[in-house]
Amino acid sequence: MHQLRAHQLTASLTTVMSTERQRTPRSRVFVSYSRQEASLADWLRQQLDSAGFEVFRDVESTLPGEEWWRRLMDLIARADVIVFLLSPRSSGSKVCIKEIEYAGSLNKRIVPVVIETVDWQAVPEGLAKIQSVDLTDHSKRDLAFTQLVVAIDTNIDWVHEHTRLLDRAQRWQAKERSAAELLTGTAIDEAERWLTERPATTDAPTILHQQYILASREAERAEQQRLLNESEEQRRILQEQRDKAEASFRAGLDVLIETQERLLEGLRVTRGVTLTTREAVSEILLHATERLKQATPDFIPSSVQMQLAGNEMQANASLAQVFIEQGEFAKAEASAKRAVALAESFYKDDYNPLQRRPGLRQIASLLASLGDIKFQQQQFDEAIELLNESISLRERGVEYYSRYSRAEDWRKDLADSLQRLAIIYLVTGKPAEALEVSQRALALMEQLVKEEPDRELYRAGLAGMLNTVGDGYFETRSFSLAQTQFQTAYDIYSAMLKEAPDNLYLIRWKSICLERFGNIQMQTRDFTSAARFFAEALELKEVLVEADSTNIQFQQDYKIIRQKLDYARERAQAKDSGSTDSGKQSA
């Protein structure tokens, strides 16, 4: 009964999607498969055709006498989506791989459909990275087909335009880039908007796409220039168009910058978002900024180029953070240094804190990130030097901006650099220095929370400083004082997790508080209580590893707490056994 109901729901959903699809141009699907799976390919073609798709297959669609590969290339180019029937035979087929490689060169949407268990190590790298549809279980074939339809149809209007513009660009290329084949008027605006409004789940436009649209814009601009020379009135109109273009460009860039900042921060703390995903998104944003810089019209002022440099700097800084968490410190250092160079190119004066982006504040932040990298590489002297530079710049920023405002962002940044320095002092066996620096950072955060008690960023920052101060007390064996700091931090994280239960940052730090409770109990030889705290921490660290198995830090955290839990249990059992033996001897 349950399977019948699932089949009915799937059929209903497919019917609805097919009906909806009939209202728009039919999507074209090219099916790539090994000849040994011809019967399954035929079944899939029939299903796709019934669902409203136009299906291309080389066997059925290739006419006698035509050049086989050229015909295949044409079919792939005309298709919106490539469906690849993945099996040990197709993954080893030179023809199938050649088809997929050509589709990849056109940045076509490729949807792998697994029809037989495969060795993923033997699957071409490009396919292995793509989310696939599982068609191996025939009892769930209808549901899998529905998933395939959804994968094909996602943002399909954008994909249709990808295919249409690629077809026009290829014709333009084939006709020696004839001006007669270029876009004109509002079609250029629509194509440029299509470029900038690419959904995150779609493949990027090809270089040919970009060249074709840019050539169309340049030809349009040349035509406008010709008209400008003919008429003063036309000159005035063109200036208005340029002003509008600049305003639109600026407005779009502002939205892009704000969206990028929110996106990168949201990905960093959201459960289920892996480091691989964060790296890919940062790379996409970086490449998008580079393309935008190349496409910026000549009449756009240098201040816009400065904004683009800020965007590029932020994307590089995000990549550096991802590489740190992946343990790839050489890559992290290279990305951070690129970001520093971008920031410094707009910070040439000895001291000019009024440059809001990029400039003094960004350089201070990047120096702190470089300090983290050197710390991870155990180059502690260099790390301390970089962090002291960051602290010096941030102190100057606090001093300057405090004359005109509360300088809350600068104070938060300064507390962050001080905390990082305190952690290095702890690791290098200097608890007294660590306590002094961390207490200074704690005082800054306590004042910020007092001023804005509901601001989550400050609450989380305060909890972090409490933990660092607690670590200092722990290392000086002031366990009672350490317990107080850790407990306050734990309460803050717990309260914030009620508001944002999927926040990976909060989950990790709550687990660290529990681990520190256990550390104190180990020092006081209460091994049973220590084991209980370690067990609670382990549960949270399992959540983190499950959410992102690629995060090296999460894996290391899990391994350490597992070892601590095992050791605490061993000591607790040994202590209990000793007490029992002593009791027997007394008896």
C-alpha positions as CSV (number, residue, x, y, z in Angstrom):
1,M,0.0,0.0,0.0
2,H,2.8,2.4,0.9
3,Q,4.6,1.7,-2.4
4,L,1.4,2.2,-4.4
5,R,0.8,5.5,-2.7
6,A,4.4,6.6,-3.4
7,H,3.9,5.6,-7.0
8,Q,0.6,7.6,-7.3
9,L,2.2,10.7,-5.8
10,T,5.2,10.4,-8.1
11,A,3.0,10.0,-11.1
12,S,0.9,13.0,-10.1
13,L,4.0,15.1,-9.5
14,T,5.4,14.1,-13.0
15,T,2.0,15.0,-14.6
16,V,1.9,18.4,-13.0
17,M,5.5,19.2,-14.0
18,S,4.8,18.0,-17.6
19,T,1.8,20.2,-17.8
20,E,3.7,23.2,-16.5
21,R,6.5,22.4,-18.9
22,Q,4.2,22.6,-21.9
23,R,3.6,26.3,-21.2
24,T,7.4,27.0,-21.9
25,P,9.8,26.0,-24.7
26,R,10.5,22.2,-24.5
27,S,13.8,21.5,-22.8
28,R,16.3,19.6,-24.9
29,V,18.0,16.6,-23.3
30,F,20.9,14.6,-24.7
31,V,21.3,11.1,-23.4
32,S,24.8,9.7,-23.3
33,Y,25.2,6.0,-22.6
34,S,27.1,2.8,-23.4
35,R,25.6,0.8,-26.3
36,Q,25.2,-2.1,-23.9
37,E,22.5,0.0,-22.0
38,A,20.5,0.8,-25.2
39,S,17.3,-0.7,-23.8
40,L,17.4,1.3,-20.6
41,A,18.3,4.4,-22.6
42,D,15.3,3.8,-24.8
43,W,13.1,3.5,-21.7
44,L,14.5,6.7,-20.3
45,R,13.9,8.5,-23.7
46,Q,10.3,7.4,-23.6
47,Q,9.8,8.7,-20.1
48,L,11.5,12.0,-20.8
49,D,9.4,12.4,-24.0
50,S,6.2,11.7,-22.0
51,A,7.3,14.3,-19.5
52,G,7.5,17.0,-22.1
53,F,11.2,16.9,-23.0
54,E,12.8,16.8,-26.4
55,V,15.3,14.0,-26.3
56,F,18.5,13.7,-28.5
57,R,20.2,10.3,-29.0
58,D,23.0,9.7,-31.5
59,V,21.6,6.4,-32.6
60,E,18.1,7.7,-33.4
61,S,18.9,11.2,-34.5
62,T,22.0,10.8,-36.6
63,L,21.3,10.6,-40.4
64,P,23.2,8.2,-42.7
65,G,26.2,9.7,-44.4
66,E,26.8,12.5,-41.9
67,E,30.1,12.9,-40.1
68,W,29.4,11.1,-36.9
69,W,31.3,13.1,-34.3
70,R,30.4,16.5,-35.9
71,R,26.8,15.5,-35.6
72,L,27.2,14.5,-32.0
73,M,28.9,17.8,-31.2
74,D,25.9,19.6,-32.8
75,L,23.4,17.6,-30.7
76,I,25.3,18.2,-27.5
77,A,25.6,21.9,-28.3
78,R,21.8,22.2,-29.0
79,A,20.9,20.3,-25.8
80,D,20.0,22.2,-22.5
81,V,21.0,19.3,-20.3
82,I,23.2,16.2,-20.7
83,V,22.0,13.0,-18.9
84,F,24.8,10.5,-18.5
85,L,23.8,6.9,-17.8
86,L,26.6,6.0,-15.4
87,S,27.8,2.3,-15.2
88,P,31.2,0.6,-15.3
89,R,30.9,0.3,-19.1
90,S,30.0,3.9,-19.8
91,S,32.6,5.3,-17.3
92,G,35.2,3.3,-19.2
93,S,33.9,4.1,-22.7
94,K,36.1,6.5,-24.7
95,V,33.1,7.7,-26.7
96,C,31.0,8.5,-23.6
97,I,33.9,10.2,-21.9
98,K,34.6,12.2,-25.1
99,E,30.9,13.3,-25.1
100,I,31.0,14.4,-21.5
101,E,34.3,16.2,-22.0
102,Y,32.8,18.1,-24.9
103,A,29.7,19.0,-22.9
104,G,31.9,20.1,-20.0
105,S,33.8,22.4,-22.4
106,L,30.5,24.1,-23.2
107,N,29.7,24.3,-19.5
108,K,26.5,22.3,-20.1
109,R,24.4,21.0,-17.2
110,I,25.4,17.4,-16.7
111,V,23.2,15.0,-14.6
112,P,24.8,11.6,-13.9
113,V,22.2,8.8,-13.5
114,V,23.7,5.8,-11.8
115,I,22.2,2.7,-13.3
116,E,24.7,0.2,-11.9
117,T,27.1,0.2,-8.9
118,V,30.3,1.8,-10.0
119,D,33.8,2.3,-8.6
120,W,33.8,6.0,-8.0
121,Q,37.6,6.1,-8.1
122,A,37.3,5.0,-11.7
123,V,34.7,7.5,-12.7
124,P,35.9,10.6,-14.5
125,E,36.7,13.3,-12.0
126,G,34.2,15.8,-13.4
127,L,31.3,13.4,-13.1
128,A,32.3,12.2,-9.6
129,K,31.9,15.7,-8.2
130,I,28.3,16.1,-9.5
131,Q,25.2,15.2,-7.5
132,S,23.8,12.1,-9.2
133,V,20.4,10.4,-9.4
134,D,20.3,6.7,-8.3
135,L,18.4,4.5,-10.7
136,T,19.8,1.2,-9.5
137,D,16.8,0.2,-7.5
138,H,14.1,-0.7,-10.0
139,S,11.4,-0.6,-7.2
140,K,12.1,3.1,-6.8
141,R,12.5,3.9,-10.5
142,D,9.5,6.3,-10.6
143,L,10.8,8.3,-7.6
144,A,14.3,8.4,-9.2
145,F,12.9,9.6,-12.4
146,T,11.0,12.4,-10.6
147,Q,14.3,13.4,-9.0
148,L,15.9,13.5,-12.5
149,V,13.2,15.7,-13.8
150,V,13.7,18.1,-10.9
151,A,17.5,18.1,-11.5
152,I,16.9,18.9,-15.2
153,D,14.2,21.6,-14.5
154,T,16.0,23.5,-11.8
155,N,16.5,27.1,-13.0
156,I,15.7,25.8,-16.5
157,D,14.8,29.3,-17.9
158,W,18.4,30.4,-17.2
159,V,19.7,27.1,-18.8
160,H,17.5,27.7,-21.9
161,E,19.1,31.1,-22.3
162,H,22.6,29.4,-21.9
163,T,21.8,27.2,-24.8
164,R,20.2,29.9,-27.0
165,L,23.1,32.3,-26.5
166,L,25.7,29.6,-27.0
167,D,24.0,28.7,-30.3
168,R,24.1,32.4,-31.4
169,A,27.7,32.7,-30.2
170,Q,28.8,29.6,-32.2
171,R,27.1,30.9,-35.3
172,W,29.0,34.2,-34.8
173,Q,32.2,32.3,-34.4
174,A,31.6,30.2,-37.5
175,K,30.9,33.3,-39.6
176,E,34.3,34.8,-38.6
177,R,32.7,36.9,-35.9
178,S,30.5,38.8,-38.2
179,A,28.9,41.9,-36.8
180,A,25.6,40.9,-38.4
181,E,25.3,38.0,-35.9
182,L,25.7,40.2,-32.7
183,L,23.0,41.1,-30.3
184,T,21.5,44.5,-30.4
185,G,19.4,46.9,-28.2
186,T,17.6,45.4,-25.2
187,A,18.9,41.9,-26.2
188,I,22.3,43.0,-24.9
189,D,20.9,44.3,-21.7
190,E,19.0,41.0,-21.2
191,A,22.2,39.0,-22.0
192,E,24.3,41.0,-19.6
193,R,21.6,40.6,-16.9
194,W,21.6,36.9,-17.6
195,L,25.4,36.8,-17.0
196,T,25.1,38.6,-13.6
197,E,22.0,36.8,-12.4
198,R,23.4,33.3,-12.7
199,P,21.8,31.0,-10.0
200,A,24.3,29.3,-7.7
201,T,23.2,25.8,-8.9
202,T,24.0,26.4,-12.6
203,D,27.2,26.1,-14.6
204,A,29.0,29.2,-15.5
205,P,28.7,30.7,-19.0
206,T,31.6,29.8,-21.4
207,I,34.3,32.2,-22.4
208,L,32.6,32.3,-25.8
209,H,29.4,33.4,-24.2
210,Q,31.2,36.3,-22.5
211,Q,33.2,37.2,-25.6
212,Y,30.0,37.3,-27.7
213,I,28.1,39.4,-25.2
214,L,31.0,41.7,-24.7
215,A,31.5,42.1,-28.4
216,S,27.8,42.9,-28.8
217,R,28.1,45.6,-26.1
218,E,31.3,47.0,-27.7
219,A,29.6,47.1,-31.2
220,E,26.6,48.7,-29.7
221,R,28.9,51.3,-28.0
222,A,30.7,51.9,-31.3
223,E,27.4,52.5,-33.0
224,Q,26.4,54.9,-30.2
225,Q,29.7,56.7,-30.7
226,R,29.0,57.1,-34.4
227,L,25.6,58.5,-33.6
228,L,27.1,60.8,-31.0
229,N,29.4,62.3,-33.6
230,E,26.3,63.1,-35.8
231,S,24.1,64.9,-33.3
232,E,24.5,67.0,-30.2
233,E,21.1,65.7,-29.0
234,Q,22.3,62.2,-29.5
235,R,25.4,63.0,-27.5
236,R,23.1,64.2,-24.6
237,I,21.1,61.0,-24.8
238,L,24.2,58.8,-24.8
239,Q,25.4,60.6,-21.7
240,E,22.2,59.9,-20.0
241,Q,22.5,56.3,-20.9
242,R,26.0,56.2,-19.5
243,D,24.9,57.9,-16.3
244,K,22.1,55.3,-16.0
245,A,24.5,52.5,-16.7
246,E,27.0,53.7,-14.1
247,A,24.2,54.1,-11.5
248,S,22.9,50.7,-12.3
249,F,26.4,49.3,-12.2
250,R,27.1,50.9,-8.9
251,A,23.7,49.7,-7.4
252,G,24.3,46.2,-8.7
253,L,27.8,46.2,-7.3
254,D,26.6,47.4,-3.9
255,V,24.1,44.5,-3.8
256,L,26.8,42.1,-5.0
257,I,29.2,43.2,-2.2
258,E,26.5,43.0,0.5
259,T,25.3,39.6,-0.7
260,Q,28.8,38.2,-0.9
261,E,29.5,39.3,2.7
262,R,26.3,37.7,4.0
263,L,26.7,34.6,1.9
264,L,30.3,33.9,3.0
265,E,29.4,34.4,6.7
266,G,26.2,32.3,6.4
267,L,28.0,29.4,4.8
268,R,30.7,29.5,7.5
269,V,28.2,28.9,10.3
270,T,25.5,26.8,8.7
271,R,25.2,23.1,9.5
272,G,25.6,20.9,6.4
273,V,27.8,23.3,4.4
274,T,31.1,21.6,3.9
275,L,34.5,23.3,3.5
276,T,34.5,22.0,-0.1
277,T,31.3,24.0,-0.8
278,R,32.7,27.1,0.9
279,E,35.8,26.8,-1.2
280,A,33.8,26.4,-4.4
281,V,31.6,29.4,-3.5
282,S,34.6,31.6,-2.7
283,E,36.2,30.6,-6.0
284,I,33.1,31.4,-7.9
285,L,32.8,34.8,-6.2
286,L,36.4,35.5,-7.0
287,H,36.1,34.6,-10.6
288,A,32.9,36.5,-10.9
289,T,34.6,39.6,-9.6
290,E,37.5,39.1,-12.0
291,R,35.1,38.8,-15.0
292,L,33.2,41.9,-13.8
293,K,36.5,43.9,-13.6
294,Q,37.3,42.9,-17.2
295,A,33.8,43.8,-18.4
296,T,33.7,47.2,-16.6
297,P,33.1,49.9,-19.2
298,D,35.8,52.5,-19.7
299,F,33.5,55.3,-18.5
300,I,33.0,53.8,-15.1
301,P,35.2,55.8,-12.6
302,S,38.2,54.4,-10.7
303,S,36.2,54.4,-7.4
304,V,34.2,51.4,-8.8
305,Q,37.4,49.6,-9.6
306,M,38.3,50.2,-5.9
307,Q,35.0,48.5,-4.9
308,L,35.8,45.6,-7.1
309,A,39.2,45.3,-5.5
310,G,37.5,45.2,-2.1
311,N,35.3,42.3,-3.4
312,E,38.3,40.4,-4.7
313,M,40.1,41.0,-1.4
314,Q,37.2,39.6,0.6
315,A,36.9,36.5,-1.6
316,N,40.7,35.8,-1.2
317,A,40.4,36.3,2.6
318,S,37.5,33.8,2.7
319,L,39.5,31.3,0.7
320,A,42.4,31.7,3.2
321,Q,40.1,30.9,6.1
322,V,38.8,27.8,4.3
323,F,42.3,26.6,3.5
324,I,43.3,27.1,7.2
325,E,40.4,24.9,8.3
326,Q,41.4,22.3,5.6
327,G,45.0,22.3,6.9
328,E,46.3,23.6,3.6
329,F,48.5,26.3,5.1
330,A,50.6,27.1,2.1
331,K,47.5,27.8,0.0
332,A,46.0,29.8,2.9
333,E,49.1,32.0,3.2
334,A,49.1,32.6,-0.6
335,S,45.5,33.7,-0.6
336,A,45.9,35.9,2.5
337,K,49.0,37.6,1.0
338,R,47.0,38.3,-2.2
339,A,44.3,39.9,-0.1
340,V,46.9,42.0,1.8
341,A,48.4,43.2,-1.5
342,L,44.9,44.3,-2.7
343,A,44.2,46.1,0.5
344,E,47.6,47.8,0.6
345,S,47.2,49.1,-3.0
346,F,44.5,51.4,-1.6
347,Y,46.3,52.2,1.6
348,K,49.4,54.1,0.6
349,D,49.4,56.9,3.2
350,D,51.2,56.5,6.5
351,Y,47.9,56.7,8.3
352,N,44.5,57.2,6.7
353,P,41.8,55.6,8.7
354,L,39.1,57.3,6.7
355,Q,39.5,54.9,3.8
356,R,36.7,52.5,4.7
357,R,37.2,49.8,2.0
358,P,39.7,48.5,1.5
359,G,42.4,50.0,3.8
360,L,43.6,50.0,7.4
361,R,40.9,47.8,8.9
362,Q,41.2,45.2,6.2
363,I,45.0,45.0,6.5
364,A,44.7,44.6,10.3
365,S,42.3,41.7,9.8
366,L,44.5,40.0,7.2
367,L,47.6,40.3,9.4
368,A,45.6,38.5,12.1
369,S,44.7,35.8,9.6
370,L,48.3,35.4,8.6
371,G,49.2,35.1,12.2
372,D,46.7,32.2,12.5
373,I,48.5,30.5,9.6
374,K,51.9,30.9,11.1
375,F,50.5,29.6,14.4
376,Q,49.1,26.5,12.7
377,Q,52.5,26.0,11.1
378,Q,54.0,26.3,14.6
379,Q,56.1,29.3,13.6
380,F,55.2,31.0,16.8
381,D,57.6,34.0,16.7
382,E,56.3,35.0,13.3
383,A,52.7,34.6,14.5
384,I,53.3,36.8,17.5
385,E,55.0,39.5,15.3
386,L,52.0,39.5,12.8
387,L,49.4,39.7,15.6
388,N,51.3,42.5,17.3
389,E,51.2,44.4,14.0
390,S,47.5,43.8,13.8
391,I,46.9,44.9,17.4
392,S,48.9,48.1,16.7
393,L,46.8,49.0,13.7
394,R,43.6,48.3,15.5
395,E,44.6,50.3,18.5
396,R,45.2,53.3,16.2
397,G,41.8,52.7,14.7
398,V,40.1,52.7,18.1
399,E,42.0,55.8,19.1
400,Y,41.0,57.7,16.0
401,Y,37.4,56.6,15.6
402,S,36.6,57.0,19.3
403,R,36.8,60.7,18.8
404,Y,33.7,60.7,16.5
405,S,31.8,57.5,17.4
406,R,31.7,54.5,19.7
407,A,34.1,52.7,17.3
408,E,32.4,49.4,18.2
409,D,33.7,47.5,15.2
410,W,37.3,48.6,15.9
411,R,37.0,47.5,19.5
412,K,35.6,44.1,18.5
413,D,38.5,43.7,16.0
414,L,41.1,44.7,18.7
415,A,39.6,42.1,21.1
416,D,39.8,39.5,18.4
417,S,43.6,40.1,17.8
418,L,44.3,40.1,21.5
419,Q,42.5,36.8,22.0
420,R,44.5,35.2,19.2
421,L,47.7,36.4,20.8
422,A,46.7,35.1,24.2
423,I,46.1,31.6,22.6
424,I,49.6,31.6,21.3
425,Y,51.0,32.5,24.7
426,L,49.0,29.6,26.2
427,V,50.4,27.1,23.7
428,T,53.9,28.3,24.1
429,G,53.7,28.0,27.9
430,K,53.3,31.6,28.9
431,P,50.0,31.6,31.0
432,A,50.7,34.8,32.8
433,E,51.2,36.8,29.6
434,A,48.1,35.0,28.2
435,L,46.0,36.0,31.2
436,E,47.1,39.6,30.9
437,V,46.2,39.9,27.2
438,S,43.0,37.9,27.4
439,Q,41.6,39.9,30.4
440,R,42.2,43.1,28.3
441,A,40.2,41.5,25.5
442,L,37.5,40.4,27.9
443,A,37.1,43.9,29.2
444,L,36.5,45.2,25.6
445,M,33.9,42.6,24.9
446,E,32.1,43.1,28.3
447,Q,31.7,46.8,27.4
448,L,30.4,46.0,23.9
449,V,27.8,43.6,25.3
450,K,26.8,46.1,27.9
451,E,26.2,48.7,25.2
452,E,24.3,46.2,22.9
453,P,23.2,43.2,24.9
454,D,21.1,41.6,22.1
455,R,23.8,41.6,19.4
456,E,24.7,38.0,18.7
457,L,28.2,38.8,17.4
458,Y,29.1,40.5,20.6
459,R,27.6,37.7,22.8
460,A,29.5,35.0,20.9
461,G,32.7,37.1,21.2
462,L,32.2,37.6,24.9
463,A,31.8,33.8,25.4
464,G,35.0,33.3,23.4
465,M,37.0,35.7,25.6
466,L,35.6,34.0,28.7
467,N,36.9,30.7,27.5
468,T,40.4,32.2,26.8
469,V,40.6,33.8,30.2
470,G,39.4,30.5,31.7
471,D,42.2,28.7,29.9
472,G,44.7,31.1,31.5
473,Y,43.3,30.4,34.9
474,F,43.4,26.6,34.2
475,E,47.1,26.7,33.2
476,T,47.9,28.6,36.4
477,R,45.9,25.8,38.3
478,S,43.2,28.3,39.5
479,F,40.5,25.7,38.7
480,S,37.7,27.5,40.6
481,L,38.2,30.7,38.6
482,A,38.5,28.7,35.4
483,Q,35.2,26.9,36.1
484,T,33.4,30.2,36.6
485,Q,34.6,31.5,33.2
486,F,33.8,28.3,31.4
487,Q,30.3,28.1,32.9
488,T,29.4,31.6,31.9
489,A,30.6,31.0,28.3
490,Y,28.7,27.7,28.3
491,D,25.5,29.5,29.3
492,I,25.9,32.1,26.6
493,Y,26.4,29.4,23.9
494,S,23.4,27.4,25.1
495,A,21.1,30.4,25.0
496,M,22.3,31.3,21.5
497,L,21.8,27.8,20.2
498,K,18.2,27.9,21.2
499,E,17.8,30.8,18.7
500,A,20.1,29.2,16.0
501,P,20.3,25.4,16.6
502,D,22.1,24.7,13.3
503,N,24.9,27.2,13.9
504,L,28.1,25.1,13.6
505,Y,30.3,27.7,15.3
506,L,28.0,27.7,18.4
507,I,27.8,23.9,18.5
508,R,31.6,23.5,18.4
509,W,32.2,26.0,21.2
510,K,29.5,24.6,23.4
511,S,31.3,21.2,23.0
512,I,34.6,22.9,23.9
513,C,33.1,24.2,27.1
514,L,32.0,20.7,28.1
515,E,35.5,19.4,27.3
516,R,37.0,22.1,29.5
517,F,34.6,21.1,32.4
518,G,36.0,17.6,31.9
519,N,39.6,18.8,32.0
520,I,39.0,20.4,35.4
521,Q,37.5,17.3,36.7
522,M,40.5,15.3,35.5
523,Q,42.8,17.6,37.4
524,T,40.7,17.2,40.6
525,R,40.6,13.4,40.0
526,D,36.9,13.2,39.7
527,F,37.2,10.8,36.7
528,T,33.5,9.8,36.6
529,S,32.4,13.4,36.2
530,A,35.1,14.0,33.7
531,A,33.9,11.1,31.6
532,R,30.3,12.4,31.7
533,F,31.4,15.8,30.4
534,F,33.6,14.3,27.7
535,A,30.7,12.0,26.6
536,E,28.4,15.1,26.2
537,A,31.1,16.9,24.3
538,L,31.6,13.8,22.0
539,E,27.9,13.8,21.0
540,L,28.2,17.4,19.8
541,K,31.5,16.7,18.0
542,E,29.8,13.8,16.2
543,V,27.2,16.3,15.0
544,L,29.9,18.5,13.6
545,V,31.7,15.7,11.8
546,E,28.5,14.5,10.3
547,A,27.7,18.1,9.1
548,D,31.0,18.5,7.4
549,S,33.3,15.5,7.1
550,T,35.9,17.5,5.1
551,N,36.6,19.9,8.0
552,I,40.1,18.9,9.4
553,Q,39.4,20.8,12.6
554,F,36.2,18.9,13.3
555,Q,38.0,15.6,12.7
556,Q,40.9,16.5,15.0
557,D,38.4,17.7,17.7
558,Y,36.6,14.4,17.5
559,K,39.7,12.3,17.8
560,I,41.0,14.2,20.8
561,I,37.7,14.0,22.8
562,R,37.4,10.3,22.0
563,Q,40.8,9.7,23.5
564,K,40.0,11.8,26.5
565,L,36.7,10.0,27.1
566,D,38.4,6.6,26.9
567,Y,41.2,7.7,29.3
568,A,38.7,9.1,31.8
569,R,36.7,5.9,31.8
570,E,39.8,3.9,32.3
571,R,40.9,6.0,35.3
572,A,37.4,5.9,36.7
573,Q,37.3,2.1,36.5
574,A,40.7,1.8,38.0
575,K,39.8,4.1,40.9
576,D,36.6,2.2,41.6
577,S,38.5,-1.1,41.5
578,G,41.0,0.3,43.9
579,S,38.3,1.4,46.3
580,T,36.7,-2.0,46.1
581,D,39.9,-3.8,46.9
582,S,40.6,-1.5,49.8
583,G,37.1,-2.3,51.2
584,K,37.7,-6.0,50.9
585,Q,41.1,-5.7,52.7
586,S,39.4,-3.7,55.6
587,A,36.7,-6.3,55.9
